[in-house]
């Protein structure tokens, strides 16, 4: 029985890793063709990502949008999660539900709603609109992680600080914020990685006027094939592995998933 389980897990691993291995092979193909197994070996396609202006501009757009959208998502999620944790009112639960709504709906519906909104106010096609749209769509991630962090706090620590004369501001910066910092960073990291890879909302809101890497890949598929697309996909995968690996290593993944909140109760 154990041998069957091992064989099954190996088969699942091979099935899930096969697409990445194929894309990685294409990214080092010597010829400018999407071939697997690769013919020859070169890393020139990775260099073109940073030397060709079209690809580099798309990379800059993606990083800037992901950075500011993640900051926006955390800035919205933190006060909402804190309000719900402190009061647990009907209004707080309603805000929390609204924060979860973008991930509960199909992305194309959210993207269509954002498109209609930005066209109505005249902001369609601008980077700022893409940043705000990504921030709204990804607010769910830091909202969930920060809420888990707040639930893991022993409320007796907060009461002790208040008993010693600390006001709400002092309690937050000396007790609450240090304890939830790993959850804030984790939420930011999750939002950043997903924003880098997001295509539907970026395309619907900005179209081709603000070209991100996912949009650039789509355009390249329409007008010609190049292994640079595979190189971008490999870099995205590596960034995801590094970010989530660091979160798991330094953020205490079991606590992030709610284990500490359960124990604290």
C-alpha positions in Angstrom: 0.0 0.0 0.0 2.9 2.3 0.8 4.5 1.6 -2.5 1.3 2.5 -4.3 1.1 5.8 -2.5 4.7 6.6 -3.4 4.2 5.8 -7.0 1.0 7.8 -7.1 2.7 10.9 -5.5 5.6 10.6 -8.0 3.1 10.4 -10.9 1.3 13.5 -9.6 4.7 15.4 -9.2 5.7 14.5 -12.8 2.3 15.6 -14.1 2.4 18.9 -12.3 6.0 19.7 -13.1 6.0 18.6 -16.8 4.6 22.0 -18.1 7.4 23.9 -16.3 10.1 21.5 -17.5 8.8 21.9 -21.1 8.7 25.7 -20.9 12.2 25.8 -19.3 13.5 23.7 -22.1 12.0 26.0 -24.7 13.5 29.0 -23.0 17.1 27.8 -23.7 16.4 26.7 -27.3 19.1 28.0 -29.5 16.8 28.8 -32.5 14.0 31.3 -32.4 11.4 28.7 -32.4 9.2 27.1 -29.7 10.7 23.6 -29.8 10.9 20.8 -27.3 13.2 19.1 -26.7 15.4 22.2 -27.4 17.8 22.3 -30.3 21.1 23.6 -28.8 21.5 25.6 -25.6 21.5 29.4 -25.1 20.6 31.9 -22.4 20.3 34.8 -24.9 16.5 34.8 -24.6 16.8 35.7 -20.9 19.1 38.6 -21.9 16.7 39.9 -24.5 14.1 40.3 -21.7 16.3 43.1 -20.3 17.9 44.4 -23.5 14.9 44.7 -25.8 13.0 47.8 -25.0 9.6 46.3 -25.7 10.1 43.4 -23.2 11.9 45.6 -20.6 9.1 48.2 -20.7 6.6 45.5 -20.1 8.7 44.2 -17.2 8.9 47.6 -15.7 5.1 48.1 -16.0 4.4 44.7 -14.4 6.8 45.3 -11.4 5.5 48.9 -10.8 1.8 47.8 -11.0 2.4 44.8 -8.7 4.4 46.9 -6.2 1.9 49.7 -5.8 -1.2 47.4 -6.1 0.1 45.3 -3.3 0.8 48.3 -1.1 -2.8 49.5 -1.9 -4.3 46.1 -1.0 -2.4 46.0 2.3 -3.4 49.6 3.1 -7.1 48.8 2.6 -7.0 45.3 4.2 -5.2 46.4 7.5 -7.8 48.9 8.8 -10.7 46.6 7.7 -9.2 43.6 9.5 -8.4 45.7 12.6 -11.9 47.1 12.7 -13.4 43.7 12.5 -11.1 42.2 15.1 -11.7 45.0 17.6 -15.5 45.3 17.2 -16.8 42.2 15.4 -19.9 44.2 14.4 -22.3 43.6 11.5 -20.7 46.4 9.6 -17.3 44.9 10.1 -18.4 41.5 8.8 -20.0 43.2 5.8 -16.7 44.9 5.0 -15.0 41.6 5.3 -17.4 39.9 3.0 -17.0 42.7 0.4 -13.2 42.2 0.7 -13.6 38.6 -0.1 -16.0 39.2 -3.0 -13.4 39.8 -5.7 -12.0 36.2 -5.2 -15.5 34.7 -5.0 -16.5 36.0 -8.4 -15.0 34.8 -11.7 -12.2 37.2 -12.6 -13.8 38.1 -15.9 -16.8 39.4 -14.1 -14.7 41.6 -11.8 -12.6 42.7 -14.9 -15.8 43.6 -16.8 -17.1 45.6 -13.9 -13.8 47.5 -13.5 -13.8 48.2 -17.3 -17.2 49.7 -17.2 -16.3 51.8 -14.2 -13.0 53.2 -15.6 -14.6 53.9 -19.0 -17.4 55.8 -17.2 -15.0 58.0 -15.3 -12.5 58.4 -18.1 -9.6 56.5 -16.5 -9.4 53.5 -18.9 -6.0 52.9 -20.4 -4.0 54.5 -17.6 -1.5 52.8 -15.3 -3.1 54.3 -12.2 -6.4 52.5 -13.2 -4.6 49.2 -13.5 -2.9 49.7 -10.1 -6.2 50.5 -8.4 -8.0 47.6 -10.1 -5.3 45.1 -9.1 -5.4 46.5 -5.6 -9.1 46.1 -5.3 -9.0 42.6 -6.8 -6.1 41.4 -4.6 -7.2 43.0 -1.3 -8.7 39.6 -0.3 -5.2 38.1 0.2 -3.8 40.5 2.8 -7.3 40.8 4.4 -7.3 37.0 5.1 -3.6 36.8 6.3 -3.9 39.9 8.5 -7.2 38.6 10.0 -5.5 35.4 10.8 -2.6 37.2 12.4 -5.0 39.3 14.5 -6.9 36.2 15.6 -3.6 34.7 16.8 -3.0 37.6 19.3 -3.6 36.9 22.9 -6.1 39.6 23.9 -4.7 39.6 27.4 -1.6 41.3 26.1 -3.7 44.1 24.7 -5.6 44.5 27.9 -2.4 44.5 29.9 -1.0 47.3 27.8 -4.2 49.3 28.3 -4.1 48.7 32.0 -0.5 50.1 32.1 -1.9 53.3 30.6 -1.1 52.8 26.9 -3.5 54.5 24.5 -4.8 52.9 21.3 -2.0 54.2 19.1 0.7 53.0 21.5 -1.0 49.6 21.8 -1.1 49.2 18.1 2.5 50.1 17.4 4.0 48.3 20.4 1.8 45.2 20.7 -0.3 44.6 17.7 1.8 45.6 14.8 5.0 43.6 15.8 2.8 40.5 16.2 1.1 40.8 12.8 4.0 42.0 10.7 4.7 38.5 9.3 1.1 38.3 8.2 1.2 41.8 6.6 4.4 40.8 4.7 2.8 37.5 3.6 -0.3 39.2 2.3 1.8 41.7 0.4 3.9 38.9 -1.1 0.9 36.9 -2.2 -0.7 40.0 -3.8 2.6 41.0 -5.5 3.1 37.6 -7.1 -0.5 37.3 -8.3 -0.4 40.8 -9.7 2.7 40.0 -11.7 0.9 37.1 -13.3 -2.6 38.7 -13.7 -3.8 39.2 -17.3 -7.6 39.6 -17.5 -8.0 42.7 -15.4 -4.9 44.4 -16.8 -6.1 43.7 -20.4 -9.7 44.8 -19.8 -8.7 48.0 -17.9 -5.6 49.2 -19.8 -5.8 47.2 -23.0 -2.5 47.6 -25.0 -1.8 51.1 -23.8 -0.2 49.8 -20.6 1.5 46.6 -21.7 2.4 44.2 -18.8 4.4 41.0 -19.3 1.3 38.8 -19.5 -0.2 41.1 -22.2 3.1 41.2 -24.0 3.3 37.4 -24.1 -0.2 37.3 -25.5 0.7 39.8 -28.2 3.8 37.9 -29.1 1.7 34.7 -29.5 -0.5 36.6 -31.9 2.2 38.1 -34.1 5.1 35.7 -33.8 6.8 33.1 -31.6 9.9 33.8 -29.5 11.5 31.8 -26.7 11.6 35.1 -24.7 8.0 34.2 -23.7 9.2 31.0 -22.2 12.0 32.8 -20.4 9.5 35.2 -18.8 7.4 32.2 -17.7 10.4 30.6 -16.1 11.3 33.8 -14.3 7.7 34.2 -13.0 7.8 30.6 -11.7 11.1 31.2 -10.0 9.9 34.4 -8.4 6.8 32.6 -7.1 9.0 29.8 -5.7 11.3 32.2 -4.0 8.6 34.4 -2.5 6.4 31.6 -1.2 9.4 29.7 0.0 10.5 32.7 2.1 7.0 33.1 3.4 7.0 29.4 4.4 10.5 29.7 5.9 10.2 32.9 7.9 6.5 33.4 8.2 5.7 30.1 9.9 3.2 28.7 7.3 1.1 26.6 9.8 0.4 29.8 11.8 -0.3 31.7 8.6 -2.9 29.1 7.7 -4.6 29.6 11.1 -3.1 27.0 13.4 -2.1 29.7 15.9 -5.5 31.3 15.9 -7.0 27.9 16.8 -4.5 27.3 19.6 -5.0 30.7 21.0 -8.7 30.1 21.6 
